[in-house]
Amino acid sequence: MPVMTTRVPEELAREVERIAEIEALDKSTTLKRLLIRAVQAWKMDYALKLYQEGRISIGKAAEMAGVSLWEISDILVNRRIPIQMGREELEEDLRAAVAEAW
């Protein structure tokens, strides 16, 4: 597994130490978990941004974000992002959803 290093502000280092203490984990594990969550959130935000700009389909946004079509649909509703679908995209995404369900 690759090793990454970075310098962080003192306050952020204290927050990581506090989280590690609360979670009863070492700092390395805590940082890894926080980084994984941050990357997942970034992927979701980026996929939604591209979707809102009309650059990708809802199915592609779900794939990029690492969630199902149903999950991305719920997220769009919760974030009040209009679902943009033409007939072809709707048919394609319905086929994908049915295949995913089986």
N, CA, C and O of each residue as an XYZ file, in Angstrom:
408
protein
N       0.849     -1.169      0.000
C       0.000      0.000      0.000
C       0.901      1.241      0.000
O       1.817      1.330      0.818
N       0.656      2.201     -0.904
C       1.490      3.407     -0.952
C       1.360      4.243      0.323
O       0.332      4.230      1.001
N       2.422      4.958      0.619
C       2.430      5.869      1.757
C       2.349      7.290      1.218
O       3.055      7.643      0.274
N       1.483      8.108      1.824
C       1.342      9.507      1.426
C       1.629     10.366      2.648
O       1.258     10.019      3.770
N       2.289     11.484      2.417
C       2.545     12.414      3.518
C       2.101     13.807      3.103
O       2.113     14.150      1.921
N       1.712     14.599      4.083
C       1.314     15.972      3.823
C       1.424     16.778      5.108
O       1.398     16.225      6.207
N       1.544     18.058      4.960
C       1.544     18.953      6.108
C       0.134     19.504      6.262
O      -0.517     19.855      5.278
N      -0.335     19.576      7.508
C      -1.674     20.091      7.768
C      -1.597     21.166      8.838
O      -0.666     21.174      9.643
N      -2.564     22.073      8.856
C      -2.597     23.085      9.914
C      -2.737     22.426     11.290
O      -3.317     21.348     11.415
N      -2.210     23.074     12.294
C      -2.231     22.548     13.664
C      -3.645     22.210     14.120
O      -3.865     21.172     14.745
N      -4.591     23.068     13.816
C      -5.974     22.829     14.238
C      -6.534     21.548     13.621
O      -7.236     20.790     14.290
N      -6.226     21.308     12.351
C      -6.695     20.086     11.699
C      -6.050     18.857     12.350
O      -6.718     17.843     12.548
N      -4.782     18.940     12.676
C      -4.102     17.829     13.351
C      -4.764     17.533     14.693
O      -4.941     16.370     15.057
N      -5.128     18.577     15.424
C      -5.813     18.376     16.705
C      -7.173     17.723     16.502
O      -7.561     16.851     17.280
N      -7.894     18.129     15.477
C      -9.204     17.536     15.188
C      -9.065     16.050     14.857
O      -9.865     15.235     15.316
N      -8.060     15.699     14.070
C      -7.839     14.289     13.734
C      -7.526     13.496     14.995
O      -8.044     12.395     15.185
N      -6.686     14.046     15.850
C      -6.357     13.373     17.114
C      -7.601     13.211     17.984
O      -7.778     12.173     18.622
N      -8.455     14.221     18.015
C      -9.686     14.151     18.800
C     -10.619     13.080     18.251
O     -11.210     12.318     19.017
N     -10.753     13.017     16.938
C     -11.597     11.998     16.308
C     -11.036     10.609     16.594
O     -11.784      9.686     16.915
N      -9.726     10.465     16.479
C      -9.089      9.172     16.749
C      -9.369      8.729     18.179
O      -9.642      7.555     18.432
N      -9.301      9.658     19.096
C      -9.569      9.337     20.500
C     -11.024      8.913     20.697
O     -11.299      7.914     21.361
N     -11.948      9.671     20.120
C     -13.378      9.351     20.244
C     -13.677      7.984     19.634
O     -14.436      7.199     20.202
N     -13.084      7.702     18.486
C     -13.336      6.443     17.787
C     -12.492      5.287     18.327
O     -12.661      4.143     17.905
N     -11.591      5.584     19.252
C     -10.674      4.574     19.820
C      -9.851      3.898     18.731
O      -9.719      2.674     18.688
N      -9.299      4.738     17.847
C      -8.471      4.261     16.739
C      -7.127      4.974     16.764
O      -6.977      6.022     17.392
N      -6.155      4.392     16.072
C      -4.891      5.103     15.916
C      -5.068      6.189     14.839
O      -6.017      6.158     14.056
N      -4.141      7.136     14.824
C      -4.270      8.264     13.889
C      -4.228      7.812     12.430
O      -4.933      8.368     11.588
N      -3.413      6.820     12.131
C      -3.301      6.343     10.758
C      -4.635      5.793     10.245
O      -5.062      6.127      9.139
N      -5.279      4.965     11.036
C      -6.576      4.400     10.654
C      -7.625      5.497     10.546
O      -8.452      5.493      9.635
N      -7.582      6.426     11.478
C      -8.530      7.547     11.456
C      -8.354      8.367     10.181
O      -9.337      8.689      9.513
N      -7.126      8.702      9.841
C      -6.863      9.474      8.621
C      -7.314      8.710      7.383
O      -7.891      9.299      6.469
N      -7.060      7.416      7.343
C      -7.460      6.609      6.192
C      -8.979      6.631      6.040
O      -9.490      6.810      4.934
N      -9.699      6.450      7.140
C     -11.173      6.458      7.077
C     -11.709      7.820      6.655
O     -12.635      7.903      5.849
N     -11.134      8.877      7.194
C     -11.576     10.222      6.826
C     -11.284     10.512      5.357
O     -12.095     11.129      4.666
N     -10.132     10.067      4.887
C      -9.768     10.287      3.491
C     -10.693      9.514      2.555
O     -11.101     10.032      1.516
N     -11.022      8.286      2.919
C     -11.957      7.495      2.104
C     -13.306      8.209      2.006
O     -13.878      8.316      0.921
N     -13.807      8.691      3.136
C     -15.099      9.403      3.133
C     -15.017     10.674      2.295
O     -15.957     11.003      1.571
N     -13.902     11.387      2.390
C     -13.740     12.630      1.623
C     -13.702     12.344      0.126
O     -14.297     13.080     -0.661
N     -13.010     11.285     -0.271
C     -12.932     10.934     -1.692
C     -14.312     10.508     -2.204
O     -14.711     10.889     -3.304
N     -15.030      9.728     -1.417
C     -16.390      9.319     -1.811
C     -17.293     10.545     -1.978
O     -18.058     10.629     -2.939
N     -17.202     11.485     -1.048
C     -18.018     12.706     -1.134
C     -17.633     13.521     -2.361
O     -18.500     14.071     -3.040
N     -16.333     13.601     -2.649
C     -15.879     14.357     -3.822
C     -16.404     13.708     -5.098
O     -16.878     14.405     -5.996
N     -16.322     12.375     -5.187
C     -16.810     11.682     -6.374
C     -18.294     11.941     -6.585
O     -18.736     12.153     -7.714
N     -19.064     11.924     -5.499
C     -20.496     12.199     -5.599
C     -20.723     13.624     -6.076
O     -21.491     13.853     -7.010
N     -20.061     14.577     -5.443
C     -20.233     15.984     -5.817
C     -19.835     16.224     -7.270
O     -20.512     16.966     -7.982
N     -18.750     15.608     -7.714
C     -18.285     15.796     -9.086
C     -19.266     15.174    -10.079
O     -19.577     15.775    -11.107
N     -19.749     13.977     -9.772
C     -20.727     13.325    -10.650
C     -21.999     14.160    -10.754
O     -22.555     14.316    -11.841
N     -22.461     14.699     -9.621
C     -23.673     15.535     -9.640
C     -23.443     16.822    -10.417
O     -24.340     17.293    -11.116
N     -22.258     17.393    -10.303
C     -21.928     18.616    -11.047
C     -21.987     18.352    -12.550
O     -22.594     19.118    -13.299
N     -21.352     17.262    -12.986
C     -21.369     16.931    -14.415
C     -22.783     16.637    -14.894
O     -23.156     17.007    -16.007
N     -23.571     15.970    -14.052
C     -24.955     15.675    -14.399
C     -25.758     16.965    -14.545
O     -26.499     17.131    -15.514
N     -25.613     17.878    -13.584
C     -26.343     19.154    -13.641
C     -25.970     19.947    -14.876
O     -26.807     20.653    -15.438
N     -24.725     19.838    -15.303
C     -24.270     20.556    -16.496
C     -24.710     19.863    -17.778
O     -24.482     20.373    -18.875
N     -25.342     18.698    -17.639
C     -25.808     17.961    -18.809
C     -24.700     17.227    -19.540
O     -24.878     16.830    -20.692
N     -23.561     17.040    -18.891
C     -22.412     16.409    -19.542
C     -22.419     14.895    -19.422
O     -21.753     14.206    -20.196
N     -23.171     14.368    -18.451
C     -23.285     12.920    -18.301
C     -24.730     12.560    -17.974
O     -25.517     13.401    -17.538
N     -25.058     11.296    -18.195
C     -26.407     10.803    -17.895
C     -26.520     10.488    -16.408
O     -25.523     10.464    -15.686
N     -27.738     10.248    -15.968
C     -27.961      9.873    -14.577
C     -27.298      8.521    -14.280
O     -26.788      8.301    -13.181
N     -27.311      7.624    -15.265
C     -26.664      6.326    -15.089
C     -25.158      6.466    -14.931
O     -24.548      5.806    -14.090
N     -24.565      7.331    -15.747
C     -23.122      7.571    -15.651
C     -22.793      8.248    -14.324
O     -21.765      7.944    -13.719
N     -23.641      9.152    -13.866
C     -23.416      9.819    -12.573
C     -23.423      8.788    -11.447
O     -22.585      8.842    -10.547
N     -24.365      7.855    -11.498
C     -24.426      6.799    -10.483
C     -23.156      5.958    -10.514
O     -22.576      5.649     -9.473
N     -22.738      5.597    -11.708
C     -21.518      4.798    -11.865
C     -20.299      5.539    -11.312
O     -19.506      4.969    -10.562
N     -20.159      6.802    -11.685
C     -19.016      7.593    -11.205
C     -19.013      7.729     -9.688
O     -17.957      7.694     -9.057
N     -20.194      7.882     -9.109
C     -20.309      8.082     -7.662
C     -20.236      6.764     -6.894
O     -20.096      6.765     -5.671
N     -20.330      5.639     -7.608
C     -20.257      4.342     -6.957
C     -21.524      3.953     -6.212
O     -21.473      3.269     -5.189
N     -22.668      4.401     -6.740
C     -23.957      4.072     -6.125
C     -24.896      3.530     -7.197
O     -24.611      3.616     -8.391
N     -26.016      2.974     -6.751
C     -27.000      2.458     -7.704
C     -27.784      3.608     -8.333
O     -27.744      4.746     -7.865
N     -28.486      3.281     -9.389
C     -29.351      4.259    -10.045
C     -30.424      4.750     -9.090
O     -30.776      5.930     -9.098
N     -30.951      3.839     -8.259
C     -31.982      4.219     -7.286
C     -31.405      5.187     -6.255
O     -32.053      6.166     -5.887
N     -30.183      4.911     -5.790
C     -29.558      5.791     -4.797
C     -29.291      7.185     -5.362
O     -29.548      8.189     -4.697
N     -28.778      7.243     -6.586
C     -28.481      8.558     -7.171
C     -29.778      9.329     -7.385
O     -29.803     10.551     -7.235
N     -30.853      8.628     -7.735
C     -32.149      9.295     -7.909
C     -32.621      9.911     -6.595
O     -33.098     11.045     -6.570
N     -32.485      9.156     -5.505
C     -32.853      9.684     -4.186
C     -32.000     10.886     -3.812
O     -32.505     11.864     -3.261
N     -30.714     10.816     -4.109
C     -29.800     11.918     -3.793
C     -30.179     13.168     -4.583
O     -30.158     14.278     -4.052
N     -30.525     12.977     -5.856
C     -30.953     14.119     -6.677
C     -32.190     14.780     -6.068
O     -32.271     16.005     -5.985
N     -33.143     13.965     -5.648
C     -34.367     14.501     -5.040
C     -34.028     15.232     -3.746
O     -34.486     16.354     -3.530
N     -33.224     14.600     -2.880
C     -32.866     15.206     -1.594
C     -32.099     16.520     -1.756
O     -32.236     17.431     -0.939
N     -31.300     16.609     -2.803
C     -30.531     17.841     -3.041
C     -31.269     18.822     -3.952
O     -30.742     19.868     -4.331
N     -32.484     18.456     -4.286
C     -33.336     19.295     -5.136
C     -32.687     19.606     -6.500
O     -32.756     20.728     -7.004
N     -32.066     18.584     -7.066
C     -31.472     18.699     -8.398
C     -32.465     18.095     -9.381
O     -32.827     16.925     -9.256
N     -32.906     18.877    -10.348
C     -33.894     18.358    -11.310
C     -33.352     17.166    -12.099
O     -32.206     17.166    -12.547
N     -34.195     16.163    -12.256
C     -33.825     14.998    -13.056
C     -34.054     15.355    -14.513
O     -35.158     15.719    -14.919
N     -32.985     15.241    -15.292
C     -33.020     15.626    -16.704
C     -32.889     14.362    -17.541
O     -31.832     13.732    -17.562
N     -33.961     13.995    -18.229
C     -33.917     12.779    -19.029
C     -34.692     12.933    -20.312
O     -35.845     13.366    -20.324
N     -34.038     12.573    -21.379
C     -34.731     12.427    -22.641
C     -35.251     10.999    -22.743
O     -34.957     10.165    -21.886
N     -36.006     10.722    -23.765
C     -36.595      9.386    -23.935
C     -35.530      8.300    -24.024
O     -35.649      7.263    -23.373
N     -34.493      8.528    -24.822
C     -33.446      7.515    -24.990
C     -32.729      7.238    -23.673
O     -32.471      6.084    -23.331
N     -32.413      8.289    -22.946
C     -31.725      8.123    -21.665
C     -32.619      7.399    -20.666
O     -32.148      6.549    -19.910
N     -33.888      7.728    -20.660
C     -34.827      7.062    -19.751
C     -34.883      5.568    -20.048
O     -34.829      4.749    -19.130
N     -34.990      5.209    -21.329
C     -35.035      3.797    -21.694
C     -33.737      3.089    -21.310
O     -33.766      1.978    -20.781
N     -32.609      3.728    -21.576
C     -31.303      3.149    -21.245
C     -31.168      2.937    -19.737
O     -30.729      1.878    -19.289
N     -31.545      3.938    -18.969
C     -31.410      3.843    -17.516
C     -32.398      2.852    -16.916
O     -32.088      2.196    -15.921
N     -33.586      2.733    -17.508
C     -34.540      1.730    -17.030
C     -34.016      0.322    -17.282
O     -34.138     -0.553    -16.425
N     -33.426      0.103    -18.468
C     -32.829     -1.207    -18.749
C     -31.715     -1.508    -17.751
O     -31.614     -2.629    -17.254
N     -30.880     -0.515    -17.456
C     -29.780     -0.702    -16.499
C     -30.313     -0.987    -15.106
O     -29.769     -1.829    -14.391
N     -31.372     -0.293    -14.716
C     -31.948     -0.489    -13.390
C     -32.544     -1.884    -13.250
O     -32.391     -2.531    -12.214
N     -33.219     -2.339    -14.288
C     -33.814     -3.671    -14.252
C     -32.706     -4.731    -14.197
O     -32.817     -5.706    -13.454
N     -31.663     -4.545    -14.966
C     -30.538     -5.488    -14.945
C     -29.871     -5.475    -13.567
O     -29.462     -6.524    -13.069
N     -29.761     -4.312    -12.957
C     -29.147     -4.191    -11.637
C     -29.992     -4.879    -10.573
O     -29.455     -5.458     -9.629
N     -31.304     -4.817    -10.723
C     -32.205     -5.424     -9.745
C     -32.166     -6.943     -9.796
O     -32.438     -7.602     -8.792
N     -31.834     -7.503    -10.942
C     -31.794     -8.969    -11.105
C     -30.408     -9.396    -10.823
O     -30.103    -10.587    -10.890
